[in-house]
Structures are given as C-alpha cells and as structure tokens.
C-alpha cells in the first residue's frame, strides 16, 4: 500500500465558483466600467506628468461593514468633486489584510467576522461593494495580496498597492506585471527602498507563471509588463521617510535604477507612528514640499473613516461602533475634510501654474 504523501495538513477542499461565475452574479455595468477606465487613464496621465493634480488614495484601513463603507463613499464623492481641480481622489477599498501572525484577514476571507470563512459570500459581496462605489463615479484602490483574487474583481480597480511585506515577493511582482492598473510598491518594513524599486523593475518586464483564468482553470499566465509602477513611502525601520531628505534619497535611488521619479507618501503606518492624529501633520509636510517646488511627489495615502480611531471585534457584532475601523486606527471624516480642503487651498496655485500637459 502506497503511503499518503499529500494533503496531510488539509482539513477541507471546498469548491469555489470561478471568476466568471461571480462576475455573472455581479456584472460590470456601463457606469462602473466608465469610472474604472477614467480612473486608470487619469492616474496614468498623472504618472506621465500630463495631469498636474495630486492623487490622494483615502479611505478605511479595511472594509468590514458595506453599509458604512457606502455611506463613507458617498461623502467622499461629494468632497472629491469639490477639490477636483487640484486633487484626484481615489477611494481606498481594502478587503485583504496581511497578518504578522493571526487575526481577521479581511472581508473576503471572513465577511461575518466570526471565523465562519464564507469566502464565496465574501467574494460576491466584495465585488458588489466595488461596483456600488464605481457606480457613484468614484475610482477604487486596493492592495493585491492573494494572487487569485484579482481575477474576481480586478476589473473594478483603478489603482493597486503591493504591500511592504510582499514587495519582495516574486509571486506579487509577476502578478503586478499583468495587472491593468498602475501599481504602487511600498518600501520594506525596515524602511529600505530596494524591494520596492526592484519590484518596479521586475513588474515592468514580461513574465510567465502559473495562475488561473476566468473559467477557474489552471493556466500559464503570460504578461506584457506593467509600465506604471511607482514607489509608496510608508516609513519603516523605526523612522518616517516623508521628510525632504528622505524624499531626495528616494529620488536619487529611482534615478540610479533608471526609473521615473514618481513617489507617493503614505501618511499612515510608520510615517505617523501608527498614530492617526499625526496623519494631518504628514500631509501638511508633503503639501509644503510640493508648494516649495518638489515635483516627484505625485500622491498621498490617508487612512480615514467616519469615526476616528479603531475598535476590537467584539463577540457580539451588534456592539460594533458604526463607521469605526476594526484594523488600523483612522482619522475621522471631519478631519479628512479638513486635510483635503487645506491641501487643495495650498496647492491650487501650484497645480494651476503647472497646467495640463
């Protein structure tokens, strides 16, 4: 008798509907498609210096309550229209959360936040949420963590992040090379830029790798390369990296690698010491640098929700506070309005002087 040599630690293999099946349940609409395409084109124009505006990727650390998420999206859409002459607003819609050890892995993995792990429901509802946001006319951004997930909802995304823990991953660099969106590579958790810059170089090249097609079939994915990679500075190694000296060093590192000097600053994470009240200070510093002549900073990221701070996931989900993050702490909606309106006020003359390409 041949000994069993596989699936020794597998507790179950549940069938998952194909991307085509999920898309059939939540089909792309004309309005949503228009938002996605316009979002990608605008972001590419900004990266190509044909649009002088500053990109701001802003929204909850993670989506856990679609009702509160849409409430936030509607507020953000109105604010985006108000500041559109100077800032280009993209909503942060993160469904997957990387964990150092264990914890809630996000809405797609566990939509009921009770370890029931109904991934089929999470994927369908996640796609529905993205479509609802796109139908508001608001482009969406997300972090690509699971290499299969983009097949299910990538057609609704305008900007993608590769996180600090995965910028060095060959799997994620290959995936980025085939994504239809601009991709921001975050610097490493130790603060180094090497992984992000090498990620940009790798993602710009063609790749062939194992993956899955829309019908759910194992496939050899062949990519043409993604020319719109850029660095996201999020701090690390015990210090922020949004100050003017760090920006200059990042510019020099990109130039040495033969890359465009396109930088986005994450106002959260190590840049704010994970203290949400510091995020406005980071953005003010970034805005000041742009006003003083910096041209490499093309965007900023803000973790923001309706209520400030964060909360632990209670056993009784009825005790959850509405519009408050269950992962990293966020700034409140009122603070978000103040941050973006101030940035627009300060940068309006600068952006106007640059003009459209």
N, C-alpha and C positions, 0 to 999 in steps of 0.2 A: 504494500500500500504506500503510495507516494505521500509524503508529509505535506501538510498545508504550509505554503510559504508566503501567502499574501493575505491582505485584509485582516491581519491578526489584531489590529487595534481599531478596526472599523466597527462601529455599533449599528450602522444602517446606511443604506444607499437608496435614498428616496428619489423618485423621478422628478425632474424639473422641466416645466414647459420650455419649449425652445424660444429664443428671442422673437421669432416670427409669430408664435402663438400669443405671447404677451403683447406684442405690438398690435395684433389683430383685436385684442380686447381694449387697448387704449391707443387707437390710431393717431398718427400725426395729422393735425389739421392744417389748413392753409394759413391761418393766422399764426399758429405756433411755428410752422416752418419759416414763415417770413421773419419772425422775431429772431430765430436761431441764425438764419443766413445773414440778416442785417448785423447781428451781434458779432459774428465771426469776421465779417468783412470790415466792420468798424475797428475791431481790435487789431486786425492785420494792418489796416491803414495807420493806426496809432504806432504800431511797432515799426512800420516803414517810414514814420515821420511825415505821413501825408495828412494826418489829422493831429492837431496840436494839443488836444484835450488830455487830461489826466484820467486814467482808468481808476475807478475805485470799486474793488470787489468787497462787498459788505453784506453781512447777514449773520444769522445764528451760527454758533460753533457747529451745531448739528441740528437737523430737523427731527423732532420727536413727536410733535403734535401738528398734523397738517392744517387744522383749523387756525391755530395761532400763526402758523407759517404763512398762510394765505392772507391773514389779517396784516401781518408784517409786510408781505409783498405788495399789497395794495397801498400801504403808506409809503413804501419805498418808491413805487412807481410814480406817485404824485411828486415826491421830492426829486426824483430823477429828472422829471420834466422841468422842474423849477430851476435846476442847476445845469441843464443840458448844454448850455453854451460854453461851459468851462470844464465840467466833469462828465465822464461817461460812466454811468452806474451799471454794475453787473451784480446780481444777487448771488450771494454765497448759498449754495444748496448742497450741503454735505450729508450723505446718507451712510457713509462707511467711516468708522473711527478706528484707527490703529491703536493697539494697546501694548504697553510695555510688558504686562503680564496677562491679566484677565480684566473683564469688565464688559459693560454694554458695548457691543460692536456696531451699533447703529440701527437705523430704522429698517433697512432692507433685511438685515440679519435677524432682527427680533422686534418686529413692529409693535408688539404688545408689551414689550419691556418686562417680560415675566419668565424668560428662558424657555418659551414655547418654540422659538426659532421657526416661525412660519415664513420662510423665505419666499415662497411663491406669492403669498399675500403682500409681503413687504416689497417685492419687486414690482408687482402690479400697482400698488398704491403709491410707490415712489415715482413710477413713471407718470401716473395720473397727476401727482403733485407738480412735477416738472412741466407737464403740458398745461396745467392751470396757470402756472407762472408765466409761461411763454405766451399764453393767450391774453395775458394782461399787457403784453408788449414789453416785458422785462426779460432781458437775456440772463441766463443762469451759468454759474460756475460750480465746479465740483472737484473733489480730489479723486483721482483714479487709484484705487487700492487693489481691488480684485481684478485680475486681467480679463475675466469673462464678462463682468458687469457692463462695460461699455457697449457690448453687443445688444443689451437690453434697453438702454436709454441714452446712448451716446448721440443719437440724432436730435436730442433736445438740449444739448450742452453747447455753450458758446466759448467757454474757457475752461481749461483743465489744469489742476495743480498736481505735481508729483511731490509727495511729502519728503520731509527731511530724513525719515527712516528708509525711504525707498528710492531716493535719487541715485543711489549707487547700485541699485538692483538692475541686472541685465534684463530681467523679465519686464520691468517697468520702462526701461529705455526702449526696448523693442516695441512695447505697446504704444508708447508715445510717438514712435516713428510712423505709426499708422493712424493715429487719431486725426480727426477732421478739424480740430480746434487748435489755436495757439496753446502752448504748454509752458507753464512756469515751473521750473525746477527749484526747489528750496535748498538752501545751503544745509550742510550737515548739522546734526545736533551739537557737534563740537565747535560749530562756528566756521568750519573750513568751507571754502568755495570749490574745492577740487571736484567733489562729486557732482555738484550742480553744473559746472562748466563742462566736465566730461560727459555728463548726461545730455547736454545740449548738442555736443558734437556727435555723440552716438545716435541720438534721435533724428538728427538731420540726414543720416545715411540710410540707405535701403537695408532691410532685414528680411530674413525668412525664419519662421519659427512655428511651433505647434500652437494651435488655437482652436477656436470653434466658429463655425459660420452661423448665419441667421437661422438655419434649419436645425441647429443644435448638433451638427455633425463635426467630428474631429477633422481638422483641416490644416493644411500648411498655409499659413498666412504670409503673404509676400507684400512688403510695403515699399513705397517710393521715397520715404523720408519726410520728416516734418521740418520745414524751414523757419518755423515761428517759435522756436524755443527761446526762453529767456530766464534770467535768474530772479528768484524771490529771496530777499534778505529777511531772515526771521530771527537773527541773533543766535547765540549758542556759545558753548564753552564758558559760560559764566559771565557773558557780557553782551550788550546790544551791538548791532552793527549797522545802524541807520545814520550815524553821525557823519559829518562831511569827510573825515579822514577815512572811515570805513568805505564810504561811497567811492572815494578816489581810488582806494586799493582795489575795489571790485571792478571799477572801470579799467584799471591797468591790467588786471587778471584777464578780463574779457578781451582786451586788445591783444594781449600776448597770445591768447588762444585763437585769434583771428575771428572773433565773434562781434556782432553788433553790441554796442554799449546800451543795452536795454535792461533796466533794473526796476523791479517792483519791491516796495518795502511793506512787509507785514508788520502792522502796528501792534500786533498781539504777540503771544508766545514769549521768547526770551527777550525780544525788543522792549517789552513792557514788564519784564519780570513776572509775567502772568498776572499782573495787577490791572484790571480793566480801567481803573481810574487814570492809568498812565497812558492809555492809548491816545487820548486827545493831545497830550504833550508830544508824542512821537509824530503824529500827523502835522502838528504845528511846525515842528522842526523840519520835516520833509518839505512842507509848503514854503518855509523860509528859504531853504536851499534852492528850490525852483525859482522863487522870486529873485534870488541873488544871482541867477544865471545858470544853474545846473540844467542840463538837457538830457542826461542819461536816465533820470527817474521818470518812468512812463506810467507808474501806477502805485497804488497803495491798497492794502487789505485791512479790513476792520471786522472784529467780531462784535456783533451787535444784535440785540433782540428787543422785545417790547419792554421787559423789566430788566434792571441791572442785576449783575451777579450770576450765581448759578445755584443749583439745588441738587441734593442727593435724590436718587429714585426711591420713593417710598414703597413699602409693601402694598399699601392701599393707594392705587394710582389716582383715586379721587382727591387725594391730598396734594397732588401736583399743583404748583403755582402757575397760573396761566402766563404764557409768554416769557418764561424764565428758563434758561439753559439747563440741561441735565449733564452737560460735559463742561468745557471750559467756561469761565465767567465772561460775560459780555457787558458792554456799555448799554445803557438804556436807550429807548427810542428818542427821548428828549435830548440826550447827549449826542446821539447820532445826527439829529437835525442841526444842532449847534456846530458840530465838527464839519459837516459838509457845507453848511452855509458860510461858515468862516473861510473854509478853503476856497470856495467859489469867489467870495468877496476879495480875497487877497490875490488870487490867481487870474481873475478876469482880465486885468490889463495885460498880463504876461501872455496869456493864451491869445488874446485879441491881436497883440503885436506880432505873434508868430504867424498868424493867419493860416489858412488851409492850403495844403500843397496841391 
